[in-house]
Amino acid sequence: MVFLATLGMLALYAGLLITVFAIAWGIYYDQKRIHIPPGIKHPGKLRLYHFIIQFLGFLAIISEKLGICHKYKALAGFYRTMPLRKSSLLIIKSLHFEDIPVRVYWPKVASSGKRKGVVVISGGAGLFGNIYMSDQLCCYIAEKTDSVVVCIGFRLAPEHIFPIPLMDCCKATAHFLKNAAEFGVDPNRITILGECSGGTFAAVVCQQLAARPDLPKPCAQVLIYPYFQAIDFNLPSYQQNQRVPMLFKKRALRMGMVYLTGKMFNVEVLMRNAHLPKHVWMKFRKWVSPDLIPERFKGRGYVPMERPEFSPKLYEQCKEITNPMFSPLLAEDDVIRQLPKTFILTCEYDVFRDDGLLYKKRLEDNGVPVTWYHIEDGFHCITAVIGIPLLEYPTQKIHFRHVTDFINSI
């Protein structure tokens, strides 16, 4: 009996040791394969930031392997354990706009008139973003712009795939536009803001709501390093920054396909642009092409690439990829012309940098006023850790001041 108990304890310790070793090896391997360009300042902070996210990712994978829940659901759960911030300057309430959970942030100081409103849509690729993830950002925006901020708790894939998360965002935003006066907000001064994929959602929400005659129009959109297209995954920034934290090219495509289809599949062929027939990519070449990217962004090893042989099977799996609700850059001109003035933030070392440049051009070509801010030493998610000790960059609030200045100018 004692022998069996000892054997059981040894097996338990061995299992724990193997698990720790597997996690350590995975993190070591990941740290070895990342590429941090010399132009990025404070690389140690970026490595720490990446390490924390990767560690959460490994825990999520273990959760899935043990049959507890899907890894993306586990990630969303990790973020929900983050303590919500308390602010002496704000009144913060969790509410529902119809059946969609939201968190609303009001400045405590009385206002002489109606305030501005800001709708914030979280990142996380439609898979694990939530109100908890964006809490620090929402507090910061409300405090710095004297605005009423609404953060939307939309449903998530793979349980609720495209376009359900987007429709939740549209529904909650429409509710706020209709009922702005109840929150002390001028309905004609509401900005839609999103970070990462939340920026993509924000762009789509503006496109969907701009033409609705029953609603006040959003007065501005703030789009912080989102993706805008799924036509060409070998634009200069996709090649140059494919191994730069916080978002690898392969991981971005994998998450995007889970959000679109609810399924995991090999994205290697997708990475080489074999997912569309020639007539489709020729149709959109006027809007998506390396030729439209300014020359100064084509250094650092960019090589023009020929498209490989088309994969009909892959196209069948992801044909919705050209839907403007998934790729807002592909919306028709009559939709683009109705969009409000826009702030676009791009980062030099982000795979989605060129998506932002292409969307900026489309807006400008259609007469939409654009304010563009480019962080020369920036990377994907650089602004996501604002207000978080150890991870916040020294220049982070300086960069984000351009966002709050834009909102304050409305």
LINPE-V515204 format. One record per pair of residues at least 4 apart in sequence whose C-alpha atoms are under 7 Angstrom apart, sorted by the first residue. I is the first residue (numbers start at 0). J is the second residue. If there is no record, write none. Layout:
i & j
I & J
I & J
This chain:
i & j
0 & 4
1 & 5
2 & 6
3 & 7
4 & 8
5 & 9
6 & 10
7 & 11
8 & 12
9 & 13
10 & 14
11 & 15
12 & 16
13 & 17
14 & 18
15 & 19
16 & 20
17 & 21
18 & 22
19 & 23
20 & 24
21 & 25
22 & 26
22 & 57
23 & 27
24 & 28
25 & 29
26 & 30
26 & 53
27 & 31
28 & 32
29 & 33
33 & 242
33 & 243
33 & 244
34 & 242
34 & 243
35 & 39
35 & 42
35 & 243
38 & 376
39 & 376
39 & 377
40 & 376
41 & 45
42 & 46
43 & 47
44 & 48
44 & 390
45 & 49
46 & 50
47 & 51
48 & 52
48 & 390
49 & 53
49 & 244
49 & 245
50 & 54
51 & 55
52 & 56
53 & 57
54 & 58
55 & 59
55 & 74
56 & 60
56 & 74
57 & 61
58 & 62
59 & 63
59 & 70
59 & 73
59 & 74
60 & 64
60 & 70
61 & 65
62 & 66
62 & 67
62 & 68
62 & 70
62 & 73
63 & 67
63 & 68
63 & 69
63 & 70
68 & 72
68 & 73
69 & 73
70 & 74
71 & 75
71 & 126
71 & 127
72 & 76
72 & 127
73 & 77
74 & 78
74 & 127
75 & 79
75 & 127
75 & 128
76 & 80
78 & 131
78 & 132
79 & 131
81 & 131
83 & 131
83 & 134
84 & 134
84 & 135
88 & 106
88 & 107
89 & 104
89 & 105
89 & 106
89 & 107
90 & 104
90 & 105
90 & 106
90 & 107
91 & 103
91 & 104
91 & 105
92 & 102
92 & 103
92 & 104
93 & 101
93 & 102
93 & 103
94 & 100
94 & 101
94 & 102
95 & 99
95 & 100
95 & 101
96 & 100
96 & 101
96 & 171
96 & 174
99 & 152
99 & 153
99 & 167
99 & 171
100 & 151
100 & 152
101 & 149
101 & 150
101 & 151
101 & 152
102 & 130
102 & 149
102 & 150
102 & 151
103 & 148
103 & 149
103 & 150
104 & 138
104 & 141
104 & 147
104 & 148
104 & 149
105 & 147
105 & 148
106 & 141
106 & 142
106 & 145
106 & 146
106 & 147
113 & 183
113 & 184
113 & 185
114 & 146
114 & 147
114 & 183
114 & 184
114 & 185
115 & 146
115 & 147
115 & 184
115 & 185
115 & 188
115 & 189
116 & 146
116 & 147
116 & 148
116 & 184
116 & 188
116 & 189
116 & 190
117 & 146
117 & 147
117 & 148
117 & 149
117 & 189
117 & 190
117 & 191
117 & 192
118 & 148
118 & 149
118 & 150
118 & 172
118 & 190
118 & 191
118 & 192
119 & 149
119 & 150
119 & 151
119 & 191
119 & 192
119 & 193
120 & 150
120 & 151
120 & 192
120 & 193
120 & 197
120 & 201
121 & 128
121 & 129
121 & 133
121 & 193
121 & 194
121 & 197
122 & 128
122 & 194
122 & 195
122 & 196
122 & 197
123 & 127
123 & 128
123 & 196
124 & 196
124 & 254
124 & 255
124 & 258
125 & 155
125 & 156
125 & 164
125 & 258
126 & 155
126 & 156
126 & 157
126 & 258
127 & 155
128 & 132
129 & 133
129 & 152
130 & 134
130 & 150
130 & 151
130 & 152
133 & 137
134 & 138
135 & 139
135 & 386
136 & 140
136 & 385
137 & 141
137 & 148
138 & 142
139 & 143
140 & 144
140 & 403
141 & 145
141 & 146
141 & 147
141 & 148
143 & 403
144 & 403
144 & 406
144 & 407
151 & 168
151 & 171
153 & 164
153 & 167
153 & 168
154 & 159
154 & 164
155 & 159
155 & 160
155 & 164
156 & 160
156 & 258
156 & 261
157 & 257
157 & 258
157 & 261
159 & 163
159 & 164
160 & 258
160 & 259
160 & 260
160 & 261
161 & 258
161 & 259
162 & 166
163 & 167
164 & 168
165 & 169
165 & 200
166 & 170
167 & 171
168 & 172
168 & 204
169 & 173
169 & 204
170 & 174
171 & 175
172 & 176
173 & 177
174 & 178
175 & 179
176 & 186
176 & 214
176 & 215
177 & 214
179 & 183
179 & 184
179 & 185
179 & 186
180 & 184
180 & 185
180 & 186
186 & 215
187 & 215
187 & 216
187 & 217
187 & 218
188 & 218
188 & 409
189 & 217
189 & 218
189 & 219
190 & 217
190 & 218
190 & 219
190 & 220
191 & 201
191 & 217
191 & 219
191 & 220
191 & 221
192 & 198
192 & 201
192 & 220
192 & 221
192 & 222
193 & 197
193 & 198
193 & 200
193 & 201
193 & 221
193 & 222
193 & 223
194 & 198
194 & 222
194 & 223
194 & 224
194 & 225
195 & 223
195 & 224
195 & 225
196 & 200
196 & 225
196 & 226
197 & 201
198 & 202
198 & 222
198 & 223
198 & 224
198 & 225
199 & 203
199 & 225
199 & 226
199 & 227
200 & 204
201 & 205
202 & 206
202 & 327
203 & 207
203 & 324
203 & 327
204 & 208
205 & 209
205 & 217
205 & 338
206 & 334
206 & 338
209 & 216
209 & 337
209 & 338
217 & 339
218 & 339
218 & 340
219 & 339
219 & 340
219 & 341
220 & 339
220 & 340
220 & 341
220 & 342
221 & 341
221 & 342
221 & 343
222 & 342
222 & 343
222 & 344
223 & 343
223 & 344
223 & 345
224 & 344
224 & 345
224 & 346
224 & 351
224 & 352
224 & 355
224 & 379
225 & 351
226 & 351
226 & 354
227 & 326
227 & 327
227 & 328
227 & 354
227 & 358
228 & 326
228 & 327
228 & 328
228 & 354
229 & 320
229 & 321
229 & 326
230 & 280
231 & 272
232 & 237
232 & 270
232 & 272
233 & 237
233 & 238
234 & 238
234 & 289
234 & 353
235 & 239
235 & 297
235 & 301
236 & 240
236 & 349
236 & 350
236 & 351
236 & 352
236 & 353
237 & 241
237 & 248
237 & 350
237 & 351
238 & 301
239 & 299
239 & 300
239 & 301
240 & 348
240 & 349
240 & 350
241 & 247
241 & 248
241 & 350
242 & 247
242 & 248
243 & 247
243 & 348
245 & 378
245 & 379
245 & 380
246 & 250
246 & 251
246 & 379
247 & 251
248 & 252
248 & 350
249 & 253
250 & 254
251 & 255
252 & 256
252 & 266
253 & 257
253 & 266
254 & 258
255 & 259
256 & 260
257 & 261
257 & 262
257 & 263
266 & 270
267 & 271
268 & 272
268 & 273
269 & 273
269 & 274
271 & 307
272 & 306
272 & 307
273 & 306
273 & 307
273 & 308
273 & 309
273 & 310
274 & 309
274 & 310
274 & 313
274 & 314
275 & 279
275 & 280
275 & 309
275 & 314
276 & 280
276 & 309
277 & 281
278 & 282
279 & 283
280 & 284
283 & 287
284 & 288
287 & 357
292 & 296
292 & 353
292 & 356
297 & 301
310 & 314
311 & 315
312 & 316
313 & 317
314 & 318
320 & 325
320 & 326
321 & 325
321 & 326
322 & 326
323 & 327
323 & 328
323 & 329
323 & 330
328 & 358
330 & 334
330 & 335
331 & 335
332 & 336
332 & 365
333 & 337
335 & 362
335 & 365
336 & 365
336 & 366
336 & 367
338 & 367
339 & 367
340 & 367
340 & 368
340 & 369
341 & 368
341 & 369
341 & 370
342 & 369
342 & 370
342 & 371
343 & 355
343 & 370
343 & 371
343 & 372
344 & 371
344 & 372
344 & 373
345 & 352
345 & 355
345 & 372
345 & 373
345 & 374
346 & 352
346 & 373
346 & 374
346 & 375
346 & 377
346 & 378
346 & 379
347 & 352
347 & 374
347 & 375
347 & 376
347 & 377
347 & 378
348 & 376
348 & 377
348 & 378
349 & 378
349 & 379
351 & 355
352 & 356
353 & 357
354 & 358
355 & 359
356 & 360
357 & 361
358 & 362
359 & 363
359 & 369
360 & 364
361 & 365
362 & 366
362 & 367
363 & 367
363 & 368
363 & 369
377 & 381
382 & 395
384 & 390
384 & 391
385 & 391
385 & 395
386 & 391
387 & 391
391 & 395
394 & 398
395 & 399
396 & 400
399 & 403
400 & 404
401 & 405
402 & 406
403 & 407
404 & 408
405 & 409
